[in-house]
Amino acid sequence: MTGDHVEQGTDAFAEHRSLLFTVAYEMLGSAADAEDVVQESWVRWSEVDKARVRDPRAYLVRIVTRQALNHLRTLERRRERYVGPWLPEPLLTAPDVADDVELADSVSLAMLVVLDTLSPLERAVFLLREVFGFGYDEVAEATGRSTAAVRQLAHRAREHVQARRPGTIPAGELEKVTTSFFAAAATGDLQQLMDLLAPDVVLLSDGGGKVKAALNPIRGAEKVARFLLAVTPTGAQAEVDVLAVNGAPALVVRIDGRIDTVATGVMADGRIAELLVVRNPDKLRRLEEEHHLSRR
């Protein structure tokens, strides 16, 4: 391989790195594992004869997809030993992520939870086809399946996602809900808090066995409200911000300057239908630095 091809290969990887990280992150729901996949993909890309690569973007995505599929098997074993519900690792995202509606929808924590219910192959096919816009033939190459099989997987995954597709809380609505929520928490007003919640609301909290969190989903407005009142910090040590997390507004709670909790939800008929609360400190490390995600 000539020096020119080596340089071109390095430039191509740098050009598409945000895309590659986004693909890996949406496949895995873990930024740390996504970074590992990108690094492994760089090693494999460095060994490729660049003169034989017609479309570097498609080729790089194929490498990342296959590495991510391998990682998913390891993650499945890790999650079997996980304490309590497993939720995706939240990311502080750049403002341009919210401007890309399809990207923001696909990386929201609620959508990543839905994607987690797909099989690894269905997830890969759905993302490559529906989010990143690859053709069926390209997706077939990336996943090592026939085009006919990919079409079937795409159809099945699309139906599954459409049946469960969440709706996010608009920023203005979240700020209003946040103000009401903390007013209710400060006064211990159970009814005021319940009025914000759908009757069949579900709360999932991820503490990873390292901090206090519910070990099972909590269902129903009264049970969820009582749990929130019990765990909501009050006083001068608690600071609350609404930040762009995974392309959507989320509640970020700091205790004595340290990020303690990230919470986001799904609205239905003007009330919160689902709450996702991430408290595992290992998953909150990437909320101090903005991440640039990309579908291009």
Backbone as CSV, one residue per row, in Angstrom:
resi,resn,N_x,N_y,N_z,CA_x,CA_y,CA_z,C_x,C_y,C_z
1,MET,0.846,-1.190,0.000,0.000,0.000,0.000,0.884,1.245,0.000
2,THR,0.546,2.204,-0.881,1.378,3.401,-0.982,1.065,4.365,0.148
3,GLY,2.008,5.325,0.320,1.802,6.332,1.356,0.559,7.149,1.106
4,ASP,0.242,7.409,-0.184,-0.966,8.173,-0.510,-2.215,7.445,-0.052
5,HIS,-2.230,6.115,-0.245,-3.408,5.344,0.162,-3.545,5.311,1.686
6,VAL,-2.403,5.237,2.369,-2.445,5.261,3.835,-3.034,6.584,4.316
7,GLU,-2.575,7.685,3.726,-3.063,9.003,4.117,-4.545,9.156,3.791
8,GLN,-4.954,8.658,2.613,-6.361,8.726,2.234,-7.227,7.918,3.204
9,GLY,-6.694,6.763,3.632,-7.427,5.925,4.572,-7.600,6.615,5.908
10,THR,-6.548,7.293,6.368,-6.620,8.026,7.634,-7.626,9.160,7.534
11,ASP,-7.595,9.883,6.408,-8.528,10.995,6.200,-9.973,10.501,6.148
12,ALA,-10.181,9.366,5.471,-11.541,8.819,5.354,-12.078,8.428,6.724
13,PHE,-11.238,7.826,7.536,-11.689,7.413,8.877,-12.020,8.639,9.718
14,ALA,-11.158,9.649,9.659,-11.412,10.875,10.425,-12.689,11.561,9.957
15,GLU,-12.912,11.556,8.642,-14.106,12.200,8.080,-15.389,11.547,8.587
16,HIS,-15.370,10.227,8.726,-16.584,9.483,9.062,-16.638,9.042,10.528
17,ARG,-15.718,9.532,11.350,-15.641,9.018,12.718,-16.918,9.272,13.518
18,SER,-17.527,10.457,13.362,-18.765,10.744,14.088,-19.871,9.777,13.677
19,LEU,-19.957,9.503,12.396,-20.934,8.529,11.907,-20.674,7.156,12.503
20,LEU,-19.419,6.726,12.501,-19.080,5.396,13.001,-19.409,5.264,14.486
21,PHE,-19.091,6.304,15.254,-19.431,6.275,16.677,-20.953,6.212,16.855
22,THR,-21.683,6.975,16.044,-23.141,6.990,16.158,-23.730,5.619,15.861
23,VAL,-23.247,4.975,14.801,-23.724,3.630,14.461,-23.462,2.674,15.629
24,ALA,-22.238,2.697,16.140,-21.870,1.788,17.237,-22.681,2.082,18.494
25,TYR,-22.870,3.359,18.807,-23.619,3.725,20.008,-25.087,3.302,19.886
26,GLU,-25.685,3.517,18.715,-27.089,3.128,18.547,-27.248,1.608,18.551
27,MET,-26.227,0.910,18.151,-26.260,-0.557,18.207,-26.145,-1.058,19.640
28,LEU,-25.350,-0.377,20.468,-24.973,-0.911,21.773,-25.610,-0.186,22.960
29,GLY,-25.980,1.076,22.782,-26.524,1.834,23.900,-25.497,2.166,24.959
30,SER,-24.231,2.010,24.624,-23.135,2.264,25.566,-22.042,3.039,24.844
31,ALA,-21.742,4.239,25.326,-20.706,5.050,24.702,-19.334,4.414,24.877
32,ALA,-19.084,3.842,26.049,-17.776,3.220,26.288,-17.544,2.064,25.322
33,ASP,-18.552,1.219,25.144,-18.415,0.100,24.211,-18.356,0.585,22.768
34,ALA,-19.085,1.655,22.468,-19.026,2.216,21.121,-17.621,2.709,20.795
35,GLU,-16.967,3.359,21.768,-15.588,3.815,21.550,-14.662,2.625,21.297
36,ASP,-14.864,1.530,22.037,-14.060,0.325,21.823,-14.254,-0.206,20.409
37,VAL,-15.507,-0.219,19.955,-15.806,-0.706,18.601,-15.136,0.171,17.552
38,VAL,-15.178,1.473,17.747,-14.544,2.389,16.781,-13.036,2.155,16.742
39,GLN,-12.430,1.966,17.905,-10.987,1.695,17.940,-10.646,0.381,17.244
40,GLU,-11.421,-0.666,17.515,-11.184,-1.952,16.852,-11.375,-1.824,15.341
41,SER,-12.341,-1.015,14.946,-12.607,-0.823,13.517,-11.453,-0.084,12.840
42,TRP,-10.842,0.849,13.566,-9.674,1.542,13.015,-8.538,0.553,12.752
43,VAL,-8.313,-0.353,13.685,-7.257,-1.353,13.498,-7.538,-2.187,12.252
44,ARG,-8.781,-2.631,12.088,-9.133,-3.451,10.925,-9.041,-2.641,9.629
45,TRP,-9.473,-1.383,9.692,-9.406,-0.506,8.519,-7.955,-0.261,8.104
46,SER,-7.065,-0.147,9.075,-5.658,0.114,8.766,-5.016,-1.056,8.007
47,GLU,-5.630,-2.241,8.103,-5.090,-3.427,7.432,-5.690,-3.640,6.042
48,VAL,-6.665,-2.802,5.668,-7.364,-2.960,4.393,-6.584,-2.282,3.273
49,ASP,-6.581,-2.919,2.106,-5.981,-2.318,0.911,-6.940,-1.251,0.392
50,LYS,-6.641,0.012,0.661,-7.568,1.100,0.331,-7.802,1.251,-1.163
51,ALA,-6.831,0.795,-1.973,-6.975,0.912,-3.424,-8.145,0.079,-3.936
52,ARG,-8.587,-0.904,-3.158,-9.669,-1.793,-3.585,-11.027,-1.368,-3.019
53,VAL,-11.038,-0.265,-2.251,-12.282,0.194,-1.616,-12.908,1.297,-2.463
54,ARG,-14.103,1.038,-2.985,-14.784,2.024,-3.833,-15.545,3.064,-3.006
55,ASP,-16.121,2.628,-1.881,-16.941,3.519,-1.055,-16.477,3.404,0.400
56,PRO,-15.543,4.262,0.815,-15.012,4.171,2.179,-16.094,4.253,3.253
57,ARG,-17.094,5.121,3.072,-18.152,5.263,4.085,-18.877,3.936,4.296
58,ALA,-19.321,3.312,3.224,-20.046,2.046,3.342,-19.150,0.951,3.914
59,TYR,-17.888,0.941,3.490,-16.960,-0.095,3.958,-16.707,0.055,5.463
60,LEU,-16.505,1.292,5.907,-16.251,1.542,7.329,-17.472,1.191,8.175
61,VAL,-18.660,1.526,7.692,-19.879,1.189,8.435,-20.042,-0.326,8.517
62,ARG,-19.648,-1.019,7.455,-19.720,-2.484,7.493,-18.805,-3.041,8.580
63,ILE,-17.588,-2.511,8.679,-16.660,-2.971,9.726,-17.248,-2.709,11.110
64,VAL,-17.751,-1.491,11.312,-18.295,-1.115,12.617,-19.509,-1.978,12.968
65,THR,-20.366,-2.219,11.994,-21.563,-3.023,12.247,-21.188,-4.421,12.717
66,ARG,-20.238,-5.036,12.036,-19.856,-6.401,12.408,-19.167,-6.439,13.774
67,GLN,-18.366,-5.419,14.069,-17.740,-5.356,15.389,-18.794,-5.137,16.476
68,ALA,-19.783,-4.301,16.175,-20.843,-4.040,17.154,-21.677,-5.293,17.402
69,LEU,-21.956,-6.057,16.357,-22.703,-7.308,16.525,-21.930,-8.273,17.424
70,ASN,-20.617,-8.314,17.259,-19.798,-9.165,18.141,-19.891,-8.683,19.593
71,HIS,-19.849,-7.366,19.789,-19.923,-6.805,21.138,-21.277,-7.058,21.783
72,LEU,-22.334,-7.074,20.978,-23.666,-7.293,21.533,-23.756,-8.630,22.254
73,ARG,-23.053,-9.622,21.747,-23.074,-10.931,22.401,-22.448,-10.836,23.802
74,THR,-21.355,-10.084,23.896,-20.714,-9.883,25.202,-21.615,-9.081,26.130
75,LEU,-22.266,-8.054,25.580,-23.149,-7.218,26.381,-24.338,-8.014,26.916
76,GLU,-24.865,-8.916,26.105,-25.997,-9.726,26.557,-25.617,-10.541,27.790
77,ARG,-24.417,-11.090,27.797,-23.963,-11.860,28.962,-23.771,-10.941,30.167
78,ARG,-23.238,-9.734,29.928,-23.021,-8.775,31.007,-24.347,-8.333,31.617
79,ARG,-25.354,-8.156,30.771,-26.647,-7.686,31.260,-27.377,-8.764,32.057
80,GLU,-27.082,-10.011,31.775,-27.691,-11.092,32.553,-27.291,-11.002,34.025
81,ARG,-26.127,-10.405,34.293,-25.641,-10.280,35.674,-25.895,-8.894,36.249
82,TYR,-26.535,-8.038,35.471,-26.740,-6.648,35.882,-27.783,-6.570,36.989
83,VAL,-27.560,-5.690,37.951,-28.484,-5.521,39.080,-29.557,-4.508,38.704
84,GLY,-30.816,-4.952,38.633,-31.920,-4.064,38.304,-32.046,-3.827,36.809
85,PRO,-32.967,-2.935,36.401,-33.152,-2.629,34.981,-31.887,-2.029,34.365
86,TRP,-31.636,-2.380,33.119,-30.517,-1.808,32.370,-31.068,-0.737,31.443
87,LEU,-30.515,0.479,31.550,-30.891,1.560,30.648,-29.659,2.019,29.877
88,PRO,-29.851,2.608,28.695,-28.703,3.074,27.904,-27.909,4.148,28.635
89,GLU,-26.664,4.302,28.217,-25.793,5.336,28.778,-26.119,6.682,28.131
90,PRO,-26.556,7.681,28.912,-26.929,8.972,28.324,-25.718,9.786,27.879
91,LEU,-25.935,10.582,26.820,-24.883,11.444,26.287,-25.380,12.884,26.225
92,LEU,-24.523,13.818,26.594,-24.793,15.230,26.363,-24.517,15.483,24.885
93,THR,-25.558,15.875,24.133,-25.399,15.993,22.684,-25.392,17.442,22.226
94,ALA,-24.706,17.675,21.109,-24.604,19.014,20.534,-25.978,19.459,20.020
95,PRO,-26.201,20.787,19.935,-27.513,21.298,19.494,-27.928,20.800,18.113
96,ASP,-26.953,20.534,17.220,-27.317,20.130,15.864,-27.975,18.749,15.816
97,VAL,-27.813,17.954,16.875,-28.474,16.643,16.901,-29.987,16.833,16.926
98,ALA,-30.468,17.757,17.740,-31.910,18.008,17.819,-32.462,18.542,16.502
99,ASP,-31.614,19.196,15.697,-32.058,19.739,14.409,-32.339,18.642,13.385
100,ASP,-31.699,17.496,13.551,-31.921,16.351,12.669,-32.973,15.467,13.336
101,VAL,-34.221,15.621,12.932,-35.339,14.978,13.635,-35.182,13.462,13.673
102,GLU,-34.800,12.864,12.546,-34.660,11.407,12.501,-33.557,10.925,13.427
103,LEU,-32.439,11.645,13.437,-31.329,11.256,14.301,-31.722,11.413,15.773
104,ALA,-32.317,12.554,16.109,-32.720,12.792,17.503,-33.705,11.730,17.973
105,ASP,-34.628,11.357,17.096,-35.607,10.325,17.451,-34.920,8.987,17.696
106,SER,-33.957,8.653,16.859,-33.332,7.330,16.946,-32.381,7.186,18.126
107,VAL,-31.813,8.303,18.610,-30.854,8.204,19.727,-31.467,8.551,21.078
108,SER,-32.753,8.894,21.104,-33.377,9.189,22.394,-33.291,7.956,23.285
109,LEU,-33.198,8.191,24.598,-33.094,7.058,25.521,-34.307,6.136,25.388
110,ALA,-35.487,6.734,25.205,-36.693,5.911,25.080,-36.635,5.032,23.838
111,MET,-36.128,5.576,22.724,-36.022,4.768,21.506,-34.960,3.684,21.653
112,LEU,-33.855,3.996,22.307,-32.826,2.984,22.520,-33.355,1.827,23.362
113,VAL,-34.254,2.124,24.290,-34.891,1.057,25.071,-35.738,0.177,24.145
114,VAL,-36.458,0.802,23.207,-37.244,0.032,22.240,-36.321,-0.816,21.355
115,LEU,-35.240,-0.214,20.871,-34.308,-0.954,20.009,-33.711,-2.153,20.733
116,ASP,-33.613,-2.043,22.050,-33.064,-3.137,22.850,-33.951,-4.378,22.824
117,THR,-35.214,-4.211,22.429,-36.123,-5.363,22.376,-36.038,-6.101,21.043
118,LEU,-35.275,-5.564,20.094,-35.041,-6.244,18.817,-33.920,-7.258,18.967
119,SER,-33.871,-8.219,18.063,-32.707,-9.104,18.016,-31.527,-8.292,17.495
120,PRO,-30.289,-8.719,17.754,-29.132,-7.964,17.253,-29.185,-7.705,15.745
121,LEU,-29.550,-8.714,14.965,-29.610,-8.525,13.512,-30.725,-7.568,13.114
122,GLU,-31.891,-7.697,13.754,-32.988,-6.767,13.463,-32.576,-5.343,13.784
123,ARG,-31.889,-5.170,14.883,-31.448,-3.829,15.286,-30.482,-3.256,14.257
124,ALA,-29.518,-4.054,13.833,-28.546,-3.587,12.839,-29.235,-3.217,11.535
125,VAL,-30.123,-4.081,11.070,-30.818,-3.837,9.803,-31.703,-2.597,9.904
126,PHE,-32.452,-2.478,10.985,-33.333,-1.319,11.151,-32.530,-0.023,11.141
127,LEU,-31.458,0.023,11.912,-30.663,1.249,11.991,-30.020,1.602,10.659
128,LEU,-29.376,0.625,10.027,-28.681,0.919,8.776,-29.653,1.354,7.685
129,ARG,-30.825,0.722,7.652,-31.805,1.025,6.607,-32.618,2.280,6.931
130,GLU,-33.211,2.327,8.123,-34.180,3.375,8.444,-33.541,4.661,8.958
131,VAL,-32.418,4.539,9.650,-31.799,5.730,10.248,-30.671,6.265,9.369
132,PHE,-29.807,5.369,8.910,-28.616,5.816,8.184,-28.771,5.747,6.666
133,GLY,-29.902,5.244,6.184,-30.245,5.365,4.778,-29.491,4.481,3.812
134,PHE,-28.966,3.357,4.260,-28.275,2.449,3.343,-29.289,1.603,2.578
135,GLY,-28.931,1.240,1.342,-29.785,0.386,0.530,-29.776,-1.040,1.054
136,TYR,-30.764,-1.824,0.631,-30.861,-3.206,1.103,-29.607,-4.013,0.762
137,ASP,-29.054,-3.797,-0.430,-27.844,-4.533,-0.820,-26.671,-4.175,0.090
138,GLU,-26.552,-2.886,0.430,-25.473,-2.450,1.309,-25.650,-3.018,2.711
139,VAL,-26.898,-3.049,3.194,-27.163,-3.604,4.517,-26.859,-5.101,4.523
140,ALA,-27.178,-5.776,3.414,-26.885,-7.206,3.303,-25.380,-7.457,3.403
141,GLU,-24.602,-6.607,2.734,-23.135,-6.752,2.817,-22.639,-6.507,4.236
142,ALA,-23.195,-5.494,4.878,-22.739,-5.132,6.219,-23.045,-6.212,7.244
143,THR,-24.172,-6.904,7.057,-24.598,-7.897,8.052,-24.279,-9.329,7.654
144,GLY,-23.805,-9.515,6.420,-23.474,-10.871,5.982,-24.704,-11.722,5.728
145,ARG,-25.823,-11.085,5.342,-27.056,-11.806,5.030,-27.464,-11.517,3.593
146,SER,-28.391,-12.318,3.072,-28.876,-12.087,1.714,-29.786,-10.862,1.697
147,THR,-29.953,-10.275,0.517,-30.833,-9.114,0.392,-32.261,-9.477,0.762
148,ALA,-32.715,-10.677,0.376,-34.069,-11.112,0.701,-34.242,-11.228,2.215
149,ALA,-33.253,-11.782,2.885,-33.325,-11.922,4.345,-33.348,-10.552,5.015
150,VAL,-32.563,-9.621,4.480,-32.514,-8.272,5.038,-33.868,-7.577,4.888
151,ARG,-34.529,-7.772,3.750,-35.853,-7.176,3.560,-36.845,-7.698,4.600
152,GLN,-36.793,-8.981,4.875,-37.678,-9.571,5.878,-37.372,-9.032,7.270
153,LEU,-36.076,-8.968,7.599,-35.667,-8.436,8.895,-36.095,-6.978,9.055
154,ALA,-35.934,-6.206,7.978,-36.299,-4.787,8.024,-37.799,-4.623,8.247
155,HIS,-38.597,-5.421,7.562,-40.050,-5.337,7.706,-40.478,-5.681,9.129
156,ARG,-39.916,-6.764,9.661,-40.267,-7.204,11.013,-39.851,-6.155,12.057
157,ALA,-38.628,-5.633,11.897,-38.123,-4.634,12.852,-38.931,-3.353,12.778
158,ARG,-39.288,-2.929,11.567,-40.051,-1.689,11.390,-41.422,-1.796,12.070
159,GLU,-42.088,-2.923,11.891,-43.390,-3.117,12.537,-43.255,-3.104,14.061
160,HIS,-42.211,-3.765,14.549,-41.970,-3.842,15.990,-41.737,-2.447,16.565
161,VAL,-40.908,-1.661,15.907,-40.585,-0.318,16.403,-41.801,0.597,16.312
162,GLN,-42.531,0.525,15.193,-43.692,1.399,15.036,-44.724,1.158,16.127
163,ALA,-44.865,-0.090,16.552,-45.841,-0.419,17.588,-45.434,0.116,18.950
164,ARG,-44.152,0.394,19.126,-43.644,0.813,20.430,-42.979,2.184,20.409
165,ARG,-43.015,2.860,19.246,-42.282,4.118,19.097,-42.712,5.139,20.147
166,PRO,-41.758,5.649,20.938,-42.109,6.597,22.005,-42.215,8.027,21.498
167,GLY,-42.867,8.868,22.283,-42.893,10.296,22.014,-42.122,11.012,23.107
168,THR,-41.268,11.940,22.738,-40.452,12.643,23.732,-41.200,13.851,24.287
169,ILE,-40.692,14.393,25.376,-41.306,15.562,26.007,-40.662,16.823,25.422
170,PRO,-41.445,17.731,24.812,-40.875,18.982,24.313,-40.215,19.769,25.437
171,ALA,-39.205,20.569,25.070,-38.432,21.295,26.086,-39.320,22.173,26.969
172,GLY,-40.239,22.928,26.354,-41.109,23.802,27.142,-41.984,23.014,28.095
173,GLU,-42.492,21.868,27.614,-43.333,21.023,28.466,-42.530,20.440,29.613
174,LEU,-41.281,20.045,29.326,-40.446,19.458,30.370,-40.142,20.481,31.461
175,GLU,-39.867,21.717,31.053,-39.573,22.753,32.048,-40.788,22.988,32.951
176,LYS,-41.991,22.981,32.346,-43.205,23.161,33.137,-43.412,21.985,34.100
177,VAL,-43.207,20.776,33.576,-43.356,19.577,34.406,-42.318,19.578,35.522
178,THR,-41.073,19.991,35.177,-40.000,20.018,36.174,-40.337,20.961,37.332
179,THR,-40.817,22.172,36.983,-41.177,23.143,38.018,-42.267,22.573,38.928
180,SER,-43.286,21.987,38.311,-44.388,21.408,39.089,-43.908,20.241,39.934
181,PHE,-43.020,19.440,39.342,-42.535,18.253,40.047,-41.771,18.633,41.314
182,PHE,-40.854,19.576,41.202,-40.050,19.933,42.374,-40.864,20.725,43.400
183,ALA,-41.870,21.436,42.924,-42.766,22.098,43.876,-43.518,21.049,44.683
184,ALA,-43.962,19.999,43.981,-44.677,18.912,44.668,-43.747,18.159,45.607
185,ALA,-42.512,17.924,45.144,-41.548,17.184,45.973,-41.176,17.979,47.222
186,ALA,-41.018,19.301,47.062,-40.606,20.128,48.194,-41.678,20.175,49.284
187,THR,-42.944,20.102,48.858,-44.045,20.188,49.824,-44.597,18.815,50.185
188,GLY,-44.101,17.771,49.483,-44.610,16.427,49.742,-46.031,16.238,49.258
189,ASP,-46.434,17.024,48.246,-47.807,16.987,47.741,-47.975,15.825,46.779
190,LEU,-48.443,14.717,47.290,-48.584,13.502,46.489,-49.559,13.695,45.336
191,GLN,-50.679,14.336,45.592,-51.701,14.492,44.561,-51.197,15.368,43.413
192,GLN,-50.481,16.443,43.765,-49.942,17.331,42.722,-48.993,16.568,41.811
193,LEU,-48.204,15.683,42.397,-47.273,14.885,41.605,-48.031,13.865,40.759
194,MET,-49.038,13.230,41.336,-49.818,12.247,40.589,-50.523,12.870,39.393
195,ASP,-50.896,14.143,39.517,-51.578,14.824,38.413,-50.685,14.966,37.176
196,LEU,-49.381,14.869,37.363,-48.448,14.961,36.242,-48.264,13.621,35.531
197,LEU,-48.707,12.554,36.168,-48.415,11.205,35.685,-49.659,10.556,35.087
198,ALA,-49.456,9.768,34.010,-50.546,8.964,33.472,-50.910,7.884,34.493
199,PRO,-52.172,7.469,34.542,-52.577,6.464,35.543,-51.743,5.185,35.474
200,ASP,-51.335,4.780,34.255,-50.563,3.539,34.099,-49.086,3.812,33.832
201,VAL,-48.585,4.931,34.336,-47.175,5.301,34.133,-46.244,4.179,34.605
202,VAL,-45.112,4.054,33.905,-44.088,3.068,34.276,-42.781,3.810,34.528
203,LEU,-42.102,3.476,35.608,-40.792,4.063,35.918,-39.730,2.970,35.915
204,LEU,-38.661,3.209,35.180,-37.489,2.336,35.192,-36.320,3.138,35.740
205,SER,-35.643,2.609,36.735,-34.481,3.316,37.284,-33.272,2.388,37.283
206,ASP,-32.165,2.922,36.804,-30.937,2.145,36.624,-29.876,2.652,37.593
207,GLY,-29.637,1.862,38.648,-28.573,2.190,39.590,-27.404,1.240,39.488
208,GLY,-27.585,0.150,38.738,-26.504,-0.815,38.540,-26.006,-1.479,39.801
209,GLY,-26.798,-1.408,40.882,-26.362,-1.980,42.152,-25.372,-1.107,42.890
210,LYS,-25.129,0.115,42.378,-24.117,0.997,42.976,-24.735,2.155,43.754
211,VAL,-25.954,2.529,43.407,-26.673,3.580,44.121,-28.127,3.143,44.256
212,LYS,-28.886,3.882,45.060,-30.276,3.501,45.300,-31.107,3.635,44.028
213,ALA,-31.832,2.583,43.705,-32.736,2.576,42.553,-33.695,1.414,42.719
214,ALA,-34.843,1.486,42.046,-35.813,0.394,42.117,-35.274,-0.795,41.327
215,LEU,-35.326,-1.966,41.910,-34.790,-3.163,41.255,-35.733,-3.725,40.209
216,ASN,-36.983,-3.280,40.233,-37.972,-3.708,39.244,-38.745,-2.494,38.756
217,PRO,-39.358,-2.577,37.577,-40.194,-1.460,37.121,-41.285,-1.143,38.132
218,ILE,-41.586,0.142,38.302,-42.662,0.583,39.181,-43.815,1.051,38.295
219,ARG,-45.019,0.565,38.559,-46.163,0.850,37.696,-47.288,1.504,38.496
220,GLY,-47.929,2.477,37.843,-49.064,3.150,38.462,-48.687,4.493,39.048
221,ALA,-49.580,5.479,38.878,-49.263,6.856,39.262,-48.939,6.992,40.748
222,GLU,-49.712,6.365,41.613,-49.473,6.547,43.047,-48.146,5.922,43.475
223,LYS,-47.872,4.710,42.999,-46.618,4.050,43.384,-45.408,4.822,42.862
224,VAL,-45.503,5.304,41.610,-44.397,6.072,41.040,-44.221,7.382,41.801
225,ALA,-45.309,8.057,42.105,-45.230,9.332,42.828,-44.609,9.136,44.209
226,ARG,-45.008,8.096,44.903,-44.446,7.850,46.247,-42.943,7.549,46.153
227,PHE,-42.557,6.796,45.136,-41.132,6.497,44.965,-40.348,7.779,44.688
228,LEU,-40.873,8.616,43.800,-40.169,9.856,43.447,-40.053,10.786,44.646
229,LEU,-41.103,10.878,45.439,-41.036,11.721,46.634,-39.998,11.213,47.621
230,ALA,-39.819,9.902,47.652,-38.863,9.316,48.596,-37.416,9.541,48.178
231,VAL,-37.166,9.638,46.856,-35.770,9.701,46.397,-35.372,11.081,45.881
232,THR,-36.320,12.000,45.695,-35.985,13.307,45.131,-35.201,14.139,46.135
233,PRO,-33.994,14.603,45.758,-33.211,15.441,46.679,-33.799,16.839,46.765
234,THR,-33.787,17.405,47.933,-34.213,18.786,48.109,-33.153,19.527,48.921
235,GLY,-33.232,20.836,48.912,-32.264,21.612,49.679,-31.227,22.259,48.789
236,ALA,-30.322,23.003,49.415,-29.341,23.807,48.681,-28.354,22.951,47.907
237,GLN,-28.151,21.690,48.336,-27.135,20.873,47.691,-27.591,20.343,46.341
238,ALA,-28.889,20.440,46.032,-29.426,19.904,44.787,-29.586,21.009,43.745
239,GLU,-28.981,20.781,42.561,-29.144,21.703,41.435,-29.768,20.928,40.285
240,VAL,-30.724,21.561,39.612,-31.451,20.874,38.543,-31.357,21.697,37.260
241,ASP,-30.980,21.040,36.160,-30.914,21.680,34.849,-31.702,20.851,33.846
242,VAL,-32.195,21.519,32.807,-32.753,20.820,31.657,-31.725,20.937,30.534
243,LEU,-31.160,19.799,30.129,-30.099,19.782,29.124,-30.487,18.877,27.965
244,ALA,-29.805,19.076,26.830,-30.028,18.222,25.661,-29.260,16.921,25.855
245,VAL,-29.973,15.867,26.166,-29.382,14.550,26.371,-29.944,13.617,25.307
246,ASN,-29.062,13.019,24.518,-29.479,12.148,23.421,-30.480,12.846,22.498
247,GLY,-30.210,14.111,22.240,-31.008,14.856,21.269,-32.353,15.329,21.769
248,ALA,-32.634,15.173,23.066,-33.925,15.581,23.614,-33.715,16.190,24.995
249,PRO,-34.638,17.048,25.443,-34.486,17.638,26.777,-34.595,16.583,27.868
250,ALA,-33.725,16.671,28.854,-33.740,15.740,29.984,-33.413,16.504,31.250
251,LEU,-33.838,15.958,32.347,-33.587,16.541,33.660,-32.250,16.023,34.179
252,VAL,-31.331,16.928,34.518,-30.032,16.533,35.071,-29.923,17.108,36.478
253,VAL,-29.771,16.213,37.446,-29.709,16.618,38.859,-28.277,16.484,39.352
254,ARG,-27.756,17.563,39.931,-26.426,17.541,40.538,-26.566,17.660,42.061
255,ILE,-25.774,16.895,42.762,-25.707,16.990,44.222,-24.295,17.429,44.586
256,ASP,-24.188,18.586,45.232,-22.869,19.136,45.572,-21.965,19.214,44.342
257,GLY,-22.561,19.597,43.203,-21.801,19.785,41.973,-21.556,18.526,41.163
258,ARG,-21.900,17.357,41.677,-21.661,16.092,40.975,-22.970,15.593,40.360
259,ILE,-22.923,15.167,39.095,-24.131,14.651,38.457,-24.579,13.387,39.171
260,ASP,-25.811,13.412,39.630,-26.360,12.311,40.421,-27.404,11.513,39.645
261,THR,-28.195,12.204,38.822,-29.331,11.556,38.159,-29.627,12.229,36.828
262,VAL,-29.982,11.427,35.846,-30.532,11.933,34.584,-31.891,11.274,34.394
263,ALA,-32.901,12.090,34.126,-34.251,11.555,33.953,-34.879,12.125,32.693
264,THR,-35.515,11.263,31.948,-36.263,11.689,30.766,-37.532,10.861,30.707
265,GLY,-38.456,11.272,29.864,-39.727,10.565,29.862,-40.423,10.580,28.527
266,VAL,-41.547,9.903,28.491,-42.401,9.812,27.315,-43.767,10.356,27.704
267,MET,-44.290,11.271,26.881,-45.579,11.882,27.155,-46.686,11.173,26.383
268,ALA,-47.870,11.109,26.983,-49.063,10.615,26.310,-50.258,11.377,26.861
269,ASP,-50.993,12.038,25.947,-52.176,12.813,26.349,-51.859,13.830,27.442
270,GLY,-50.694,14.495,27.320,-50.345,15.574,28.230,-49.805,15.146,29.571
271,ARG,-49.635,13.836,29.770,-49.076,13.345,31.033,-47.869,12.455,30.760
272,ILE,-47.066,12.256,31.794,-45.884,11.404,31.642,-46.316,9.945,31.707
273,ALA,-46.038,9.201,30.622,-46.437,7.802,30.539,-45.299,6.855,30.901
274,GLU,-44.079,7.341,30.749,-42.914,6.511,31.070,-41.792,7.400,31.563
275,LEU,-41.121,6.981,32.613,-39.981,7.712,33.148,-38.758,6.804,33.130
276,LEU,-37.668,7.312,32.593,-36.395,6.592,32.566,-35.413,7.379,33.419
277,VAL,-34.907,6.746,34.459,-34.055,7.427,35.433,-32.726,6.689,35.522
278,VAL,-31.652,7.346,35.099,-30.313,6.743,35.122,-29.538,7.318,36.299
279,ARG,-29.086,6.436,37.210,-28.335,6.870,38.381,-26.988,6.167,38.515
280,ASN,-26.780,5.111,37.754,-25.509,4.394,37.817,-24.372,5.366,37.496
281,PRO,-23.483,5.640,38.456,-22.431,6.646,38.218,-21.527,6.299,37.034
282,ASP,-21.381,5.014,36.724,-20.552,4.624,35.577,-21.143,5.115,34.262
283,LYS,-22.458,5.365,34.256,-23.130,5.791,33.031,-23.324,7.300,32.935
284,LEU,-22.827,8.031,33.919,-23.041,9.474,33.945,-21.759,10.264,33.661
285,ARG,-20.718,9.555,33.267,-19.414,10.203,33.095,-19.330,11.044,31.829
286,ARG,-20.218,10.806,30.878,-20.108,11.490,29.583,-21.101,12.631,29.438
287,LEU,-21.517,13.179,30.575,-22.472,14.275,30.543,-21.824,15.632,30.790
288,GLU,-20.518,15.645,30.833,-19.797,16.915,30.998,-19.230,17.405,29.670
289,GLU,-19.226,16.531,28.671,-18.623,16.888,27.376,-19.612,16.598,26.257
290,GLU,-19.809,17.587,25.383,-20.760,17.467,24.281,-20.293,16.439,23.250
291,HIS,-21.231,15.642,22.770,-20.925,14.657,21.728,-21.606,15.068,20.415
292,HIS,-20.848,14.974,19.344,-21.383,15.281,18.007,-21.702,13.966,17.316
293,LEU,-22.989,13.719,17.135,-23.447,12.514,16.454,-23.806,12.876,15.016
294,SER,-23.805,11.869,14.135,-24.048,12.163,12.727,-24.639,10.960,12.007
295,ARG,-25.501,11.223,11.028,-26.001,10.159,10.143,-25.281,10.171,8.808
296,ARG,-24.360,11.113,8.615,-23.716,11.274,7.299,-22.325,10.663,7.270
